[in-house]
Each structure stands twice: as structure tokens, then as C-alpha cells.
Amino acid sequence: MPEYNPKFMQRAIELSRSGMNDGDGGPFGAVVVRAGEIIAEGNNRVLVDNDPTAHAEVTAIRRACQKLADFQLENCDVYTSCEPCPMCLGAIYWARPRAVYFANTKRDAAEIDFDDSFIYDEIAQPMDKRQIKFLHQPSDEARLVFEDWQSKLDRTEY
């Protein structure tokens, strides 16, 4: 089991404050740690990048994966200033770090108007009841691509 190190959390919190004060976005910061060293940092950059996916955790994960030249964060830990939102949670699971340490909770975030509960509620809804319409358009060609993937001998599993 990985061991918590408060200096990495402190850095994530510093990034959350500097990102907020520098106008990059909301008050969120994250670092990715491997072998006792920070290998990547990120803060919320939604506003400066005009990118709704540029959350602190996603930014740090992208940078860490680029640095490691790998799409997974094996033997890495993520320190983040706040409990990850649903999108960041998904990115974390795809990246597969060992552990995630967070400071503020999603309830704390909701209290300052960063409330992700509507996303969790939407996920639980049948598609025809969601606020954004999701319309299934079956395609034989799309299905064929999946079949080709399944039979591809040199594919990289992830």
C-alpha cells in the first residue's frame, strides 16, 4: 500500500491556489507522484484553454503520461486538492494509478458552486430521460470496426 506524503498534497493545494489566482480556472490542483518524486503537475485550466476537460487531474494525468511515454500510471499516486469529479474519476480509472489522495470533498466543492451531483443523477437516468439527448444510431460499418479490432492480432490492450 502506498504511503501518504503531506508535501505532495501541499503542492496540489498550492497549484489550486495559483491556478485560481492566475485566472486559469477554478480552485483545483493535482500532482502525479512516482518513486517519491512529482513527475507531473496540473491545475484547472478550463477558462484559459477554453476546454471543459482541462481539470487539474486530467491535466496532470496527460502530462505524466507524456513524460512516462505510457498511457498508464503504473506505480504512481495522484494527489489532488479535491475529490475528483465524474470525468476525472473516469480518467483516473483509465490511467490506473495505485492510489488517489484528496483534500476537499465533493460536498465541499458543491458548497462553492462546483456541484457534480447532477452528472451522477444523469448517469443513472435512462437515456430518454436525460437532459442531453443520447440517440442510438446503429451502424453495420461501426460494428465491423469493432469486429476488426477484436480479431486484430497486434492490438495493444488497455
JOFEN-V719401 format. One record per residue. N is the residue number from 1. RES is the residue in three letters. PHI is phi in radians with two decimals (999 if undefined). PSI is psi in degrees with one decimal (NA if undefined). Layout:
BEGIN
n: {N;N}
res: {RES;RES}
phi: {PHI;PHI}
psi: {PSI;PSI}
END
This chain:
BEGIN
n: {1;2;3;4;5;6;7;8;9;10;11;12;13;14;15;16;17;18;19;20;21;22;23;24;25;26;27;28;29;30;31;32;33;34;35;36;37;38;39;40;41;42;43;44;45;46;47;48;49;50;51;52;53;54;55;56;57;58;59;60;61;62;63;64;65;66;67;68;69;70;71;72;73;74;75;76;77;78;79;80;81;82;83;84;85;86;87;88;89;90;91;92;93;94;95;96;97;98;99;100;101;102;103;104;105;106;107;108;109;110;111;112;113;114;115;116;117;118;119;120;121;122;123;124;125;126;127;128;129;130;131;132;133;134;135;136;137;138;139;140;141;142;143;144;145;146;147;148;149;150;151;152;153;154;155;156;157;158}
res: {MET;PRO;GLU;TYR;ASN;PRO;LYS;PHE;MET;GLN;ARG;ALA;ILE;GLU;LEU;SER;ARG;SER;GLY;MET;ASN;ASP;GLY;ASP;GLY;GLY;PRO;PHE;GLY;ALA;VAL;VAL;VAL;ARG;ALA;GLY;GLU;ILE;ILE;ALA;GLU;GLY;ASN;ASN;ARG;VAL;LEU;VAL;ASP;ASN;ASP;PRO;THR;ALA;HIS;ALA;GLU;VAL;THR;ALA;ILE;ARG;ARG;ALA;CYS;GLN;LYS;LEU;ALA;ASP;PHE;GLN;LEU;GLU;ASN;CYS;ASP;VAL;TYR;THR;SER;CYS;GLU;PRO;CYS;PRO;MET;CYS;LEU;GLY;ALA;ILE;TYR;TRP;ALA;ARG;PRO;ARG;ALA;VAL;TYR;PHE;ALA;ASN;THR;LYS;ARG;ASP;ALA;ALA;GLU;ILE;ASP;PHE;ASP;ASP;SER;PHE;ILE;TYR;ASP;GLU;ILE;ALA;GLN;PRO;MET;ASP;LYS;ARG;GLN;ILE;LYS;PHE;LEU;HIS;GLN;PRO;SER;ASP;GLU;ALA;ARG;LEU;VAL;PHE;GLU;ASP;TRP;GLN;SER;LYS;LEU;ASP;ARG;THR;GLU;TYR}
phi: {999;-1.11;-1.90;-1.15;-2.21;-1.08;-1.17;-1.29;-1.15;-1.03;-1.15;-1.05;-1.18;-1.05;-1.13;-1.13;-1.22;-1.17;-1.09;-1.13;-1.29;-1.50;1.43;-1.27;2.92;-1.29;-1.44;-2.38;-2.49;-2.66;-2.33;-1.95;-2.07;-2.45;0.92;1.36;-2.28;-1.27;-1.81;-2.77;-2.26;-2.76;-2.28;-1.10;-2.17;-0.96;-1.29;-1.23;-1.68;0.87;-2.37;-1.14;-1.65;-1.47;-1.33;-1.00;-1.13;-1.12;-1.06;-1.14;-1.12;-1.01;-1.15;-1.13;-1.12;-1.10;-1.12;-1.44;0.93;-2.63;-1.61;-2.25;-1.83;-1.06;1.07;-1.97;-2.17;-1.94;-1.96;-2.41;-1.25;-2.59;-0.92;-1.10;-1.27;-1.01;-1.13;-1.15;-1.04;-1.07;-1.08;-1.10;-1.12;-1.17;-1.35;1.04;-1.23;-1.27;-2.69;-2.23;-1.93;-2.34;-1.68;-1.25;-1.70;-1.12;-1.20;-1.05;-1.14;-1.08;-1.16;-1.92;1.29;-1.94;-1.77;-1.69;-1.05;-1.11;-1.22;-1.04;-1.11;-1.13;-1.03;-1.33;-1.36;-1.07;-0.96;-1.33;-1.90;-1.31;-1.17;-1.78;-1.24;-2.00;-2.08;-1.26;-2.18;-0.98;-2.52;-1.11;-1.15;-1.10;-1.11;-1.09;-1.05;-1.09;-1.12;-1.11;-1.05;-1.11;-1.62;-1.20;-1.37;-1.82;-1.32;-1.73;-1.27;-2.69}
psi: {132.3;157.3;130.6;136.8;113.1;-22.8;-30.5;-36.5;-40.0;-40.8;-41.4;-40.5;-40.6;-41.8;-36.2;-41.4;-45.6;-38.9;-40.8;-45.8;-28.2;-0.3;13.9;-33.5;-151.4;174.4;66.4;138.6;154.7;150.6;151.4;129.5;137.3;132.5;39.8;10.9;143.9;123.4;-17.7;150.6;158.0;148.9;166.7;124.5;22.7;-48.4;-44.9;-32.0;-5.5;47.8;107.8;-12.1;0.2;50.9;162.7;-47.6;-43.6;-42.5;-45.9;-40.5;-45.5;-46.8;-40.5;-44.5;-38.8;-44.2;-40.7;-9.7;46.9;149.1;3.4;151.5;59.4;134.4;27.0;157.3;147.3;129.3;128.1;145.9;-13.4;150.4;129.9;144.0;173.7;-40.0;-47.2;-36.6;-43.8;-44.9;-39.3;-45.3;-37.9;-35.2;-25.0;50.9;170.3;-40.2;157.7;126.2;132.1;152.9;-78.9;154.6;169.2;-27.4;-40.0;-42.1;-40.1;-34.3;-20.9;24.9;25.1;73.1;114.5;3.6;-31.5;-30.4;-45.2;-40.7;-42.5;-40.5;-36.6;-15.2;147.1;150.4;-35.5;-4.0;-1.7;154.6;-35.5;127.8;131.6;115.6;114.7;124.7;84.8;145.6;125.6;-37.2;-42.3;-40.9;-38.7;-38.3;-43.7;-41.3;-40.6;-40.0;-44.8;-31.9;-3.4;120.9;-26.4;23.7;151.1;119.1;141.6;NA}
END
